[in-house]
Amino acid sequence: MVKRSLQASLAGIEQAKKAFAHKGWTQDNLAFEVNLKTRQPIWRFFTGRSVDRHIFIEICSVLSLNWREIAANPPEESSESKELGAAEFLDIDALVQQVRSQRFDKIQDQCGTLQLLDVSRPVRIDDIYIDVNILEEIASSQWLEFADLQKFTSKEFDRFGLGEVSQTQMAGITAVQTYSKLRVLGKPGAGKTTFLQHLAIQCNRGRFAANRVAIFVTLRDFADESREVGEFNLLNYICKEFLTCEIADPSVLETLLLSGRVLLLLDGLDEVLHQEKKGVANEIRRFSEKYQKNIFVVTCRTAAKAFNLRRFTDVEIAPFSQDQIVAFAQKWFTALTKTNIQNKQEQAIEFIKKLDLPENLQFRRLAVSPLFLHLACWVFHHQNKFPNQKIAFYKQCLDLLLGKWDETKAIERDEVYEGFLLSENLKLLSQVASATFDQGNYFFEQRIVEQYISDYICDLPNASTEPEELQLDSEEVLQAIELQHGLLAERVRGIFSFSYLTFQEYLTARKIVATYNLQALEQPLERLVSHITEPRWREIFLLTVAMLRSADFLVLLMKQEVDALVAEDTYLQKFLTWASQKSLAAPPQPATICAFYLALARTPHLIWHFALVCILEQGIFLDAALDNLVMECTIDCKSNFADAHACDDALSYTLVIVEDAGLHQALQQLKDLLPDPEQGRERFQTWWHRSYPAWIELLKATIAKHRNIELEHHWHFSPQQQQVLQQYYDANQLLLDCLNSNCEVTGVVRQEIEASLLLPRKKLSKQEWQGAGGS
């Protein structure tokens, strides 16, 4: 018989204490990890006393130790692997515990670690796993009209159909407890396999389904063996797997199954080749119906759900929430970096902080997937920041989905279309992305995307010219792109989108650059520049300018288009002339000063706070203070003593920073004219009715005389002019962001653009402009 208890040797205790110290835990922590109610078994373990065998093995597993190296006089493998027969056990609970004990190491080895992408060593699943949530309603099974989806903005796009709009979510383990036959769907890299491994480990340790035996089956391995033996038989396949744990009697497995004591975890239905998928699915149905008392969990990519599993409930893994992203990052930096504990925690905090910044929105969009979140952590860990040029990160993500992810898992997929290479996939997807984005469509009907595919296939060598064959081919290619690559997703029945808006933007920019480079024509960039005032095209500009071998022509076109926005409006030209004159008083960054006065006219109430935060040239700071002074002294008919106090205080603060003697004297005289709020409401009201209108006009005239500031009340923009001014301001900001994105722009072009930012047409015409021809 197998020994029921084990004890640690002296050398094993020393080794275990070192591993325990490295964890930084208390004995209570370790007891919790081993799922013990008290720490007495932990104390017995470290003092060399006897401990129940399964607890001894679990303690060693949690400490990442080989229990045979720790135990004193470990049992011989031959004695441990004594054949187990079901007839020996009249108590089914005893049989379950014995089988689990004999298979403990097998399950730990099979499911206890993960091989993360680009990480050279396995990672313990406990060190990285985050509990997943699931959606009970599959978005792609819903019926919605196309018009219903057109209302979604880019900010809502990534949330739609992923459970963040209206669907309630359920913990993954709760779903398994609720439904005895469950199919878990999800995108590539959503964490389906990891979820099953976690279930297996938890069952193995008695923390979940404690009265069952966990069996983990990789369905592609089952399909491969079934092809060799000529039949699909899960019972025989699992019996052979039991043999590796020296359980040779088939009646053991049969007894467990008939008693409903098995947690059967079947991973990767989508990874089975097409010609074998029907046989595998039929065997799962047959097996689950014959042994229906057990718990069955099957994983599959969402796009492969067409193979219906009778009496199985379909659920879908939800994207990571903010809390899950934070928890994953904290675990990731703790488990995968070699710095000390404090530095690991600090880097995790910094990662989350920077991930939430507006400029990193595209990284945040992708971080809802465990696969891409891991990549984001990996990039951030090596650079301690997110890269300014995002195209390399996006390319790596696309390479993963277009093949590398399957290669790392040794998955063989069906041929999609004869001669259809990965490069062809990229070209096709770029065509679909560009056409749909240009039309303003984040969602598109199945017939539309199939038509794009059909048009593309027509141009391939040896393509069929028969319309019916082309239609069939386009349907097959769409299914393969959705299933194998996960780049297109069926959001609701018959309506598709890119799985992430980031990929649609990246592929659209890629199409623009490829067309420009291949055809050596200017039209692609000119068409792009026509969208310079549309906020949804902002990311396309930034991606395109980063991809171009030389961005000179594009940034010059952008500058020309920006200047044209205000070129024909004489009032706006007058305003820009005033802002330019003000900027001359504060060299050497006139564009920065122009931008300040432009913002001052657009949003005067914000500038005071801006000035306080920024270290500005003294004249700018004074102008901001004077603008704030006018705002504080603007009193309406409901004013009270508090308004009078605020006006008096604002004048006092301004007088402190005014150095010009004439302005200081004029402001002091105005301050002396203010009534004393302490002298009563009646005097204040009398002054307000009789003297306030003239006083405020005198204040404005004084500021205009001494500082040449056309304050808010002197610039009256029509609603249309306000809109144009906003577009002009934003477009200039976009142009600057492009120049500052480490794109390939020559020094001469960069200097010309920076020197002419925000200038009126009159001054632009005097510039020796090369290329853009500012009009």
Disulfide bonds with the S-S distance in Angstrom:
Cys633-Cys647 2.34
